[in-house]
Amino acid sequence: MAANFIGPVLVTTGNFVFPKVEMELEVGRKAGVSAINEAIGKFDGQIVLVPRMDDLKADIPQLDDIAKVGTLCHVKVHKTHEDGTLAVSFHGQRRVSLTKLNEGAAFYSAETEYLAEAELTEEAEQQLISRIIDSLQHILDVHGAVPQNLISDVSGGLKATQIIDKLAQFLPYLTVGKRQEILEEADPVKRLDLLLEGTSQGK
């Protein structure tokens, strides 16, 4: 199968950007800055974000330590600091599988394939929304708080898959490993199960 996107990769140390979610970050590492400049200069701002899954002891991760599923994003630079650090925002577009990861002289690049999103019937969508509402109560019971913007999203008409991804993005109790599991999971029902499992472990 032909790659859907071939281009620069930004390897993060625990930061995630889920589809349909926007995240602001400061990027200062030389490889990251180079990848962003390449994305803006040659790929219309398109870049793949993927986390490293090792213990972070090494300054530069090995290829085997980089997750094989990430998010295709659009990146925008808001400010360049005097030391070269970039203040940027990433807007997640879709899940991608890295079929081939290359370590270049200045930054990583990859061949990727889009991951299919499960289609929900209207009935299944409503059932999942109901589960999400119940899940928020569970999270409140365990942790005592849920970010207010996430509560607003539930009543704001977002699709269930978008709400789950926003919860996975912004709930502070999830580990890097659990966020990656959620990112890799194609079934939104199983994503919610992983989310609840992660919030319970984070108590």
Disulfide bonds with the S-S distance in Angstrom:
none
